[in-house]
């Protein structure tokens, strides 16, 4: 009777281990951890899953880009002066040595 109980307890322990392994497998299959796709494939995957989101994101990027360009064009331009005075020549590396 004691030996039969010991065998039953070992089988229960083995079943618990198998159940834990199966739960882990199910969790991995339902929430797979995939590495991110490289650039061209990630865009294609995004277009297939959420085309409107991709289009809106690209449109927002272009609008931001155009606004930045227009902002830079409206700023007053200041001419670049290499050396304002003799003091500036000391700030330029190699200027005092002639080269």
BADOBA-928876 format. One line per field, with one value per residue (C-alpha): residue number from 0; residue in one letter; x, y, z. Coordinates in Angstrom, 2 decimals. Layout:
REM residues N
nr <- NUM, ...
rest <- A, ...
x <- X, ...
y <- Y, ...
z <- Z, ...
END
This chain:
REM residues 99
nr <- 0, 1, 2, 3, 4, 5, 6, 7, 8, 9, 10, 11, 12, 13, 14, 15, 16, 17, 18, 19, 20, 21, 22, 23, 24, 25, 26, 27, 28, 29, 30, 31, 32, 33, 34, 35, 36, 37, 38, 39, 40, 41, 42, 43, 44, 45, 46, 47, 48, 49, 50, 51, 52, 53, 54, 55, 56, 57, 58, 59, 60, 61, 62, 63, 64, 65, 66, 67, 68, 69, 70, 71, 72, 73, 74, 75, 76, 77, 78, 79, 80, 81, 82, 83, 84, 85, 86, 87, 88, 89, 90, 91, 92, 93, 94, 95, 96, 97, 98
rest <- X, X, X, X, X, X, X, X, X, X, X, X, X, X, X, X, X, X, X, X, X, X, X, X, X, X, X, X, X, X, X, X, X, X, X, X, X, X, X, X, X, X, X, X, X, X, X, X, X, X, X, X, X, X, X, X, X, X, X, X, X, X, X, X, X, X, X, X, X, X, X, X, X, X, X, X, X, X, X, X, X, X, X, X, X, X, X, X, X, X, X, X, X, X, X, X, X, X, X
x <- 0.00, 2.86, 4.61, 1.45, 0.97, 4.59, 4.09, 0.87, 2.60, 5.44, 2.91, 1.11, 4.42, 5.17, 1.69, 2.18, 5.47, 3.82, 0.92, 3.37, 5.20, 1.94, 0.87, 4.19, 3.77, 0.24, 1.40, 4.20, 1.84, -0.80, 1.70, 4.71, 7.73, 8.87, 11.83, 10.97, 11.06, 13.68, 12.61, 10.99, 9.17, 7.98, 6.35, 4.64, 3.43, 2.13, 0.37, -1.31, -2.47, -3.31, -3.08, -4.91, -2.52, 0.54, -0.86, -1.77, 1.69, 3.42, 1.15, 1.96, 5.68, 5.42, 3.40, 6.00, 8.78, 7.07, 6.41, 10.07, 11.20, 8.78, 9.93, 13.58, 12.79, 11.02, 13.97, 16.21, 19.54, 22.71, 25.85, 28.65, 31.79, 34.93, 36.88, 35.29, 38.45, 41.98, 40.74, 38.81, 42.01, 43.31, 40.21, 40.76, 43.15, 46.22, 45.43, 48.21, 50.77, 49.86, 48.27
y <- 0.00, 2.41, 1.64, 2.26, 5.60, 6.57, 5.69, 7.72, 10.73, 10.54, 10.40, 13.43, 15.32, 14.39, 15.54, 18.87, 19.37, 18.57, 20.92, 23.74, 23.10, 23.14, 26.40, 27.97, 26.75, 28.12, 31.49, 31.63, 30.75, 33.30, 36.14, 35.45, 37.65, 38.38, 40.59, 43.76, 43.47, 45.38, 48.65, 47.67, 44.69, 46.65, 49.24, 46.52, 44.79, 48.08, 48.85, 45.46, 45.74, 49.46, 51.32, 54.43, 54.75, 54.53, 57.08, 59.50, 59.13, 59.85, 62.82, 64.25, 63.81, 65.65, 68.48, 68.86, 68.83, 71.50, 73.68, 73.44, 74.45, 77.39, 78.49, 78.45, 80.44, 83.15, 83.66, 86.60, 85.47, 86.87, 86.89, 84.70, 86.55, 84.50, 87.00, 90.05, 91.34, 90.43, 88.81, 86.26, 85.11, 83.95, 81.77, 79.89, 76.96, 77.30, 80.91, 82.43, 79.95, 80.85, 77.69
z <- 0.00, 0.85, -2.41, -4.41, -2.65, -3.42, -7.12, -7.23, -5.63, -8.20, -11.03, -9.59, -9.41, -13.03, -14.10, -12.32, -14.19, -17.52, -16.76, -15.95, -19.24, -21.16, -19.50, -20.50, -24.08, -24.28, -22.92, -25.50, -28.33, -27.35, -26.78, -28.99, -28.44, -31.96, -32.73, -34.63, -38.39, -40.43, -42.06, -45.33, -43.82, -40.80, -43.06, -45.10, -41.93, -40.55, -43.83, -43.77, -40.16, -39.90, -43.23, -41.98, -39.03, -41.27, -43.71, -40.91, -39.35, -42.66, -43.33, -39.89, -40.57, -43.88, -42.33, -39.61, -42.20, -44.32, -41.25, -40.28, -43.77, -43.86, -40.41, -41.48, -44.63, -42.63, -40.24, -41.09, -42.42, -40.90, -42.98, -41.74, -40.80, -40.44, -38.34, -36.73, -35.15, -34.29, -31.08, -33.07, -34.80, -31.45, -30.98, -34.24, -33.78, -35.95, -36.96, -34.89, -36.24, -39.77, -40.76
END
